[in-house]
Amino acid sequence: MEQVKSADGTEISYERHTGNSPRSGLSPVVCLHGTGVTRQVWRRFLQQATGTTFVVPDRRGRGESGDTDPWGFERELEDVAAVAAAEAPDGPVTLFGSSFGGLVAMRVAERIAVDRLVLYEPPMPAVTVPDSEEVGVADEVDRRLQAGDREGATRVFFEEATGASSVEDWPIWPDCVALAETIARECQVVESFEPRSLSVPTLLFRGAYSPAYLQDGVGVLADRLSDTRVVEIDAAHAGVATAPDRIATALRSFLA
């Protein structure tokens, strides 16, 4: 386990994995997990990943990384910049963001040297997705959390925002509930996020069984980002965990 200090002094922990058959000239891939989970969501993907080094942090407030109060989205960007500087001081890096991690990746790409972006269904606000049903869950998650209903807040997020079901049967369910505060704060960011144009070559993953607003959001990004390739995966929103072989195959092709 590696550690680096972010701009505000918070310790960010991460793992470094060197994939099989490393190719010279490929930048490290920094993998940013989504809401309500930790770096462990990448475990099965890393077993399939090859070709370069993969850097996998716990985003702040989760796993073995620290946190500060008050939290701000800007701190997340500083965290990733610190990890990238530690692993590739001369730049660039590839950023792979799953779900909310994709929002972080897009903003970080505006401030550090990034040669490629890989995004799995970053959640777009309903106002940016034509004909989308309103999926705003931030207020309900916050209401339940303030009432002390941590499980209810966590359940609402996963069922309404990601389309998951039977969440209380997940082996990681207690760990997800422990992250309820981080879920609430990230839901607020999603509802005010504004996608901006980027010129970085970008691979966009879309899950064939994901909620419609997430699939449509990939189309919005494909229109707003200047150099994109869209790949549909036979999976839902948790594709990096449930379809790691297909993700890894598409990523290898993109990096090549």
Secondary structure, 3 states (H helix, E strand, C coil): CEEEECCCCCEEEEEEEECECCCCCCCCEEEECCCCCCHHHHHHHHHHCECCEEEEECCCCCCCCCCCCCCCHHHHHHHHHHHHHHHCCCCCEEEEEECHHHHHHHHHCCCCCEEEEEEECCCCCHHHCCCCCCCCCHHHHHHHHHCCCHHHHHHHHHHHHCCCCCHHHCCCHHHHHCCHHHHHHHHHHHHHCCCCCCCCCEEEEEECCCCHHHHHHHHHHHHHCCCEEEEEECCCCCHHHHCHHHHHHHHHHHHC
